[in-house]
Structure formats: structure tokens, C-alpha cells
Amino acid sequence: MNIAQNKNEDVMKLLVSQLQQRFATVTLGGGKKAIEKQREKNKLTARERIEYLRDTDKPFIETAAFAGYEMYEQYGGCPSGGTVAGVGYVSGRQCVIVANDQTVKAGAWFPITGKKNLRMQEIAMENRLPIIYLVDSAGVFLPLQDEIFPDKEHFGRIFRNNAIMSAMGITQIAAVMGACVAGGAYLPIMSDETLMVEGNGSIFLAGPYLVKAAIGEDIDAETLGGAVTHTELSGIADYKFKTEQECLDQVKNIISKLGHMNQNAGFDKIESSEPLKNKEAIYNIMSEGNTKPYDITEMIECITDNSAFEPFKKDYGKTIVCGYARIGGWAVGIVANQRLIVKNKKGEMQLGGVIYNDSADKAARFIMNCNQKKIPLIFLQDVTGFMVGSRSEHSGIIKDGAKLVNAVANSVVPKITIIIGNSFGAGNYAMCGKAYDPRFIYAWPTAKIAVMGGDQAAKTLLQIQVAGMKAKGTPITEAEEQKLLNEIKSRYEKQTSPYYAAARLWVDGIIDPADTRKVIVEAICAANHNPNMPVFKTGVLQV
């Protein structure tokens, strides 16, 4: 290994260490004191419940651990969106698991909580996976009720999805381990089976205080809506248990008896082979700040079986690399931005990370081929956008870009996107950003997501601001202008951070680059559960 590669590895490992430290912080939820209060009530934390429930010999891919990161600070924050969730295995079956974190504002729903829960239901529906709800929530966070209650993608959509999933035949199990209040009471009752823990679990539309205020009735929570009441009197719940462990054991038992579908999506799979390259070789390819060219095929060889890759149209449209491979035995099509500076057959230099006419044309055709062959698509994003200037415009870059966007938008095979570096402007769209319905989307700690790069954006914003100041007759010195530029750039770059994106669920998570292969394998395993695939159609294409 040379000095440059050593430096690259050190920088990447530092970013991964920072990721692990931040993750360790969010796993504390509402903090150690709040966790101790759970203990005093003989309650497990959300993470402990999932750990007890899941098969620990198989992967658990947590989703949106950084939801709400550095948001809602005026309310004390909302770590992980007040919910711990992901895709894992229970009794050998791949499932979606969603657990309210009672240590975060009593499990109350912030706006980001609703968005995260809807994303988990979306994953269950798209992949036809059973979903398990571990319920312990005080309901809507009242100070922000206008941002979580009334709109289409707000709180009520959860229960609408409960009904839709039930009609789709997707198993839903709800284990009520704490409060389940107001509108939230519909979630367990709209699930297939409801389990409750005696003494802690409760379900009611209005709690004792509200009942007292509304109709003057004095009643305690257990009598009003506890496990005994709902299993013996109202008939709302199906099982009651003395302990959480007994409750979770029954969830495992229920899942173990689920029937298996006769049909899956049918994606091709053979026996898996590990990459020939060392797992951590993926760390030494990208430079600090992603400022130097690198060969994307070296990244690909770190994640594919036997480090094998079969390029498609290798010598045409070189700034996007397309080709076939296997990951964990699964056949995949890979679409990746090449970061090397290349030369086309005409002798013209092309910048790495930029989409040109020929690369857009090639990628669109490759995506169509994968849809024809029912091969899942993997997008590796490190894109600065489409080529600009008179030559590109006159050659029809918008037309060729539209062709690629059309192919991505209409693709019916599962799309899995990994943002490894830049994800700027329309390049984000063409390479299957969040708006294009990737089945799963993850970011590396090196990812940057924005309408354009920080330098260009800051200078553009500065020019607008300075022009406005001059128009008002406000003079500005060169030193003041530089200070203003630095402030704008700092603010803008914070918004391009992968943590900013993960906080808002623009990505499903930030991953260690060495885990890229693992998350892709688990994503395809999940996607293969859904046998329903529409006919591939692109509509009108500009040619």
C-alpha cells in the first residue's frame, strides 16, 4: 500500500469512528436517567426489546438511527425520532420491527417520528415483509400537533396503512408494552394480533386525566384500559403476559408459524462468494474531502463476489460505469459514477463525476436491459451533475438526461442506492435519489447531498447578497465580503452533510463503507419477498 492509500484509509476510518461515536450517543435515547426510570418499572428499553426479539445470529439493519439528529433542540431533541426500527429476522423470518422509545418524551410522536414510522410501513409494503410493532407511546407531541396530526403524510396515515397492509395480506403484530393513547390506540387493534403486558401496557382513546376532565369519571389507567380489561372485558386484546420477555416470546411463536409464500420475485441467486479484496480495502480509495480522482471499479471490486465485474459498453460513456456482478450470490446490475478523468473516442477529455450525453445514453439503455432481465439495480452515487456549456446543450444533454431520468423513474426492478460521495443537482435524480423510489437508500460518512457543490453555491449566494447590499447603498469591504462568504459556506456545507440528510430521512441510514455489501444483500433478500412486479414501460422518450 502506498502513502496516499494509507492517508485515505486513515481519513475514512476517522469518519467511521465519528459515525460510531455519534451512533453510540443516539442509542442512549432520552439519556441514562430516563433509561433508569424504565428499569424501575421493570421495563426494557426499545433497543433491548428488539435485541431480545430478533435472531441475533442474523443481521439487523437499523433504519433511520439518525432521524431527528440535531433537530427540535428547543424541546430537548428527539434522538432516532423517538423510535428504534429496522429490518431483521424473527424465528427465521425477515421482518420489519418498529419500537417506540419511551425514554424520548414518553415515546411521543414528533413530526419526524411520523415520517420514520411511515417509512417503515413503506418498507413492509414494498417488500411484503411482516411488521412487528413494540408499542410504548404517549401519542402526539402536543406542542407540534399541527405538524404531525392533520396532513396526508401525518399521524393518521399510519392507521390507513394498517388497513391497506391487512388487505394486502401482510402480517402485523402489535405488542403493547406501555402506553397506547388516543388515536395511537387504533394501531394495535388494526393489527392481526395484539399482545399486552400486565401492569405496564394500556390502550385507551383518553387517559384517566382526560376522562376526568371530559365526563367527571374517576378511574385508574389499569382499570380503564389495562391488559386484564382488554383481554377479559372488552375483548380488544388477544393475549396478556406478566413480563415483557413472555410477551416477546409469544411474538416469536406467532411469527414461527406464518405460512410461506409459494412465490417470490425470482431474482437469480447462486452460492455466495466473498470478494477477493480485503473488506477494509474499500477505505483506501477515496481521498480526504473527495478531492482527487479515483477508479470506481476498485470500489465495486470490494463488494462483489470474487471481486468480479462484467462491464457493459466499457469504452462508451465512460463517466458512468455500468455492468453485471453478483453480491452475496444475487445477480445485480451496477450503475456507478466514474471519478477518473477519461478521454472519449473523439479525443475529448471528460471530467469524472459528471454525466455527459454518451454516459446518460448508456446508463438509460443498461437500466432498460436490467428491467428486461429482472435484475435488481445498484446505484453508487458520486455525481456532481450533468455537463453544462454550449457544446453539451447543442448536443442535447437535456434530452439525453431526460431519457436517463425516465428510465430510472419507470424502472420496476428493486433499486438500491448508496451515496458514497457527491450527490448534486439533477445528478441526484438521474442516479436514483430519494425522489425516485429506491427500495433502500444509504449514505457513507463521505456523502454530500445538495443542489450544487458548496463552493459554487456559496459564491452564487454571496453575489446575490452583495448585489442587494450595494443596491441599498451599503458599502462592503473585501474583508467583510470574505467573512460573509465563509459564513454562507459554513451554513450551506452543514446542510450538505449526510447527518443532515439522515436526520430528515432523505436516506435510510449512514453506513460504514465496509458494511456496503451486507446492506445490499439484506436489501435484495427483502425485495425478493415481493413477487408482484409491474410491466416495464417508459412512455415517450426523446431520441
N, C-alpha and C positions, 0 to 999 in steps of 0.2 A: 504493500500500500504506500502511495506517495504522500508527501507532506500536505498537499491540497486536500486529498481524501481524508487524511487524519483530521484536518481542521473542520471539514464538512461534517464529519461524524461527531466531533466534539460539540459543535453548534447544535446539531439535531438532537443529540442526547440531552443537552441543556434544556431545549424546548420541551422534550418529552418529560424531563424531570419537573419542569414548571407545571406541565399538564397534570402530572401525578399529584403534585402538592396541592394544586387548586381543586382537583377532584377529591382529595382527602378532606379538604375543608367543606365542600358541599355535602359530603356524605354524613357530616355531623348534623345536617338538617337545621333545626332550631337551636342547636347547641347542647352542650353536655348537661346543663341544668334541666333542660326540657326532656332529655333522654332519661335522666334520673327520675323525673316525675312519672314517666312511663313505667319504669321499673317498680316504683312504689305501688302502682295499680296492677301489678302482675301482668303487664302488657309488654310484648315485644315491639321493637321499632319496625318501621316499614321494611328496612333492609334485612333485618333478622327474620322477618316473616317470609320474605322471598327466599332467603338462603335456606330456611327450613323446608320450604315447599318444593324447591326446584331440585332437579337431578344434578348433583354437584360434580359428577364425572363428565358432564357435557357443558358446552359453552353457554353462557348467559350474556347476551349482547344488550347492554343497557342503552336505553334510548333517552335522549334529551336530559342527560345528567346536569348540563349547564343551563337548562331552561330557567329564565328569570335572573341569570347571573348579572350582578350589579344593577338590577332593576328594583323599583319600589323601595328605595333606600329610606324614604321618608316614613315608611311603615315598618322598617326593620328588616326589609328584604324578604325574598321568597325563594330560598335555596331549592334547586331542582324543581321549581314550580310547585312545591308542596306535594309532590308526587314522585314516587320511585317506580320506574316502569322499564320494560324491555321484553325481549324475545328469548325464551329459554325452554327447557324441557321439564315436563312433569310426568312421572310414570312412563317415561319413554316417548311421550308425545310433545312435539313442538307447540308451544303455546305463547300467547301474549299475556303478560302479567302486569297488572296495574295496582299499586298500593298507595293509598293516601298516607302522607306523613303527618301524623298528629302533632309532632313536635314543632311544626311550622304553622303558627297561628291556628292551632287546634284543627289542622287539616283543611282550613277554609280555602275556598276556590277564588284565586286571583284570576285576572284575565288570561295570564299565561298558563294557569292550571287548566282552564277550559281548552285552550289551544292544544296543550300537550295530551289531554285525555282524548280529544277528538282525533289527534294524530295516531294514538294507539288503536283506537277503534278502526281508523282507516287502514292501518297495517293488518288488523284482523280480517277486515272485509276483503281487501285486495288479495290476500294470501290464503283466505279460507282457513284461518287458524282459530282454535278455541281461545276464548279470552276469560281470564280469571280476575275478578275484582276483589281486592282486600280492602274493605270499606272501613274508614275511620275519619269522618269529616263533619265539621260543624256547619257545612253549607257555604253559601256565597259570602265572600268578604264584603260586608255591607258598605264600607266607605267607597268601594269601586263597583257597586252593583250595576251602575249604568253601562259599565264596560264589559260585563260578564253575563248579564241577565237576558236582554230582550232581542238581540240581533240573530241573524240566521246562523252564524257560526259561534253562538254563545252557549250557555249552560243547557238550554232546552234541546239543543241538537243532540246531546248525549242520549237522551231518552228516545228521541226519534231514531237514532242509530240502534239502540237496543231493540226496537221493534223491527227495523229493517233487517238486522242481523238474524233475529229469530226467524223471520220469513225466509232468509237465505239458508237456514239450517246450520248456522254457526253456533256451537255450544257456548253458553255464557253461564259462569258460576260466580255467585257473589257470597263472600264470607264476611259477615258483619262483625267486626271485632271492636267497634267503638260506636261513636255517634253516627247516625244516618238521618239527617234532619231535612225538613221542608221538602222542596222539590227533589232533593237528592234521594229521598225515600223511594222514589219510583225506580231507581237503578236496580237495586236487588230484586224488587218484585217483578221487574220486567226481564230478569234473567231466568234461566231454566230452573235453577235450584238455588235456594237461599239457606245459608247456614249462619247460626248466631252463637256467640259466646255469652254464657250466663254472667250477669253482674256488670259486664262492660258494654256488650252490644245492645243497641237500642235503635228502633225505627219509629219515627212519627213525623207527621206533617207539621206539628207545632209542639215545641217542648213545654215543660211544666210552667215556665215563666210566662210564655205567650198564652198558654191555655188560661192561666190565672188572669192575665190582662184582658183576654178576649171574652171569656164567659164566666169568670169568677170561680172556676173549679180548682180546688187544691188537690194535687196529685203528684206523686214522685215519678221519676223517669222510668224506673223498672216496672212499676205497675202500669204506667201509660203505654210503654212500647218496648219492654224488655223481652228477652228470649222466651221466658215462660209464657208471657202474654201472647206472643205471636205464634208459638208452636202449639199452645193448648187452648187458646181462646179465639183469636182472630183467624188462625189458620194461614196467616200470611207467610210465615217461615216454615221450612221443611225439617230442619234439624237444630238441636241445641246441644252445646258441649260445655263442660266445666272449664276446660283450658283451651288456649289458642292452639296448642300443639295437637290436641284431639280434633279440633276443628279442621286444621290444615291436613291432618292425616285423612280425614274424610274427603277433602278436596282431591287428594292424590288417588283415593279409592275410586271416586267418581270418574276422574279422567282415565284411569286404567281400564275402564270398561267401555269407553267410547268405541263405537264401530269405526272401521277403517273404510275410507272411500275406495271404490273399485277402480277409480281412475284418477290419475294426476295429470299434470301438464305435459309430461312425457319428454322433458328435456334430457338430452343424452348424457349419460354418466357411465364412466368406467372406474376401475380401481384407482384411487388417488395415489399420486407420487409427489414427494416433496421436491421443491426447487433444488437444483444443483448448487445454487449460490447460498452462502450463509445467510440466515434470516436477517442479521443486522447489516448486511451489505447495502441494504436499502437506505441506510443512514448516510453513507459517504458520497452520494451522487450530487445532491443539491447543495449549492454554495450558500454562505451566510447571506441572508436577505434576498436569496434567489436572484442574484445579480449577474451570474455567469451562465453561459450556455451549457447544456448537458444533453446526453443522449437518452431519450425517454425509453428506448428499448432496453437499456440497462435496468430501469425501474421495473419494466414488465417482466424481465427475466428473474427478478427477485420474488415474484408472486405466482408464476405459472408452474405447472407440473413439469418436472425435469428441465425447468428454465427454457422450455421450448416455445417458439412463437412463429407462426406462419404468416408473413406479411402479405397484404392484398395491395396490388398496384404499387409495389415498393418504390419504383422510380418515378412515380407521378404524384403530384400534390403532396410533396414531401413534408410540409409543415403540419400535416395531420397523419399520424401513423395508424393504419387500420390492419387488422389481421385476426386470425383464429388461434385459439390456445385452449388449454384445459386448466381449470383451477379447482383443486380438490376433486378431480375426476370429471367435473362438469365441463361440457363444451361451452365455450364463450366466444363472443366477438368483442374485440377491444378497439375502442376509438380513443386515441390519445394525442395530445398536443406535443409535437416535437419541438424541443427548445434549442436545437442546434441551428446555426446559420447554414442554410443549404443553397444549392445552385440548381436551377431547373435546366431542362434540355436546351433552352434558348440562351443559356449562359447568364441569366438574371439571378442576382442574389435575393434570397427571401429570408426574412427575419423569423427566428424561432418564436413560437408562441402566438404568431399572427396567422389568421385564416385568410388564404388567398383564393382566387377563383378556382384554381385546379384542386386545391385541398378540400374546399367546400363541395365541389362536384364529386370527388372521390368518396368522401365520407357519406354523402347522401346515398350514393349507389351502394356502399357497403351496408349501411343500415337497412336498406331495402332487401339486400341479399339475406341478412340475418333474419329478418321477418319472414322471408320466403321459406327459410330452412328451420324456423322455430328455434333459434339460438339466442339465449339471453345476451344482452349488451352491457358491457362495462365501459364507462366513460372516465377517463383520467384527465382531469382539467388542470391546465396551466396555460391559460389563454389571456392574451392582452386585448383581443378584439379582432375585427376584420381589417384588412388593409385599406387605407384611405389614399386619396390623391387622384389626380386626373386619369392616370393610366388604369387604375382599378375601376374607377367609376365608369370610364368609357368601355371597359371590358365587361361591364355588367355585374360588378361584385354584389350589388343588392339582389339581383336576380338569382345568382348562384347561392348567396347566403339564404335567401328565402326558400330555395329548394332544400337546403340542409335543415332549416328550421321546420319545414313542412314534414320532412321525413322523420325527424325527432318527435314532433308533436303527434304524428299519426302512428308511430311505432306501437305495436301491440305486444311484443315480447317484453319481459321484465327488463327494466333499465336500472342499473345500479351506478351511481355517480360518486366518485371520490375526487374531492377538490384538493389537489396536492400543492398547488401554488396559486398563481393569479386566476381570478375569475371575474373578468372585467367586461362591462358593457354587453353588447349583443353576443359576444363570445360565450358568456354565461348561458344564454338561451340556446345557442347552437350546440353547445356541449352538454345539454340536458341539465340545466339548473333546476332549482326547486319548482319554478313555474311550469315545467314540462313533465311533471308527474313521475319522477324517478321512483321506483318501488322503494328504494332506500337511498339516502344521500349522506355522506360523511365528509369531514374535513380533516386534514392534517393540521398540526400546530403552525405550519408554514403558510396556510391558506390566507388569501386576501380576497374579499368579495366586495365589489363596488362598481359603480357605473364607469369609472375610469381610474387610472393609477393616481396615487397620492400627489406626486409632483405636478402632473398636468392639471388635476382638479384644483389644487391649492393655488396655482398660478392663475388659473381662469377665475376663481372666486376672488382672488386679490385684485385682478384687473377690474372686475365689476365694482368691488367695494371702493377702490381708489378713484375710479372714474366718478362714482357717486359723490365722494367727498369733494373732489375738485369741482364738480358741477355746483356744489353748495358753497364754493369759495373757501373750503377748508384746506389749508396747505398741509403737506405731509413730507417729512424728510426721508432720506434714503434709509436711515437707521430705523425710523418708525415703520417704514414700509417692510423692512426685513423682519422686524418684530411681529408685525401683523401677519406676514407670510408664515412665520414659524407657528403662530397660534392657530391659524387656519389649518395648516398641515397636520399639527398635532391632533386637533379635533377630528379632522377627516380620517386620519390613519386609525384612530380609536374605533371609528365606525366600520373600518375595513377588516378588523381583527376577527379571527374565527370564533373568539369568545362572544363577541358582539352578535355574530350570526347565530351561534348556538343558543344564546340567551333568548332569541326571538324565534327559534325553531326553523330558521332558514336551512339548517342542516340537522340531521338526526343525532349527531354527536361529533365530538372531536376525538380522533383515534391516534394511538401510537402507530406510526408508519409500519412498524414490524407486525401489527395486527391486521393490516390491509387484507391479506389473503384470508384470514379467519372470518372477517366480517362479510367478505364477498361470498364465501362458501355458505355461511349461515343464511345469508340473504337469498341465495338461489334455492337452498333447501326449503325455505319458507315459501318462495314463489312457486315451487313445483307442486305445492298442495292445491293450487287453483287450476282446475282443468279447463276453465272457461276462457277462451281467447277469441276476441272478435276477428272478423276477416280484415286483413290489412288492406287499407285503401289510403291513397294520398290526396285524392281530389285533383284540382288543377295545379299543374307545375309549370312555371316559366322555363322555357327551354331555349 
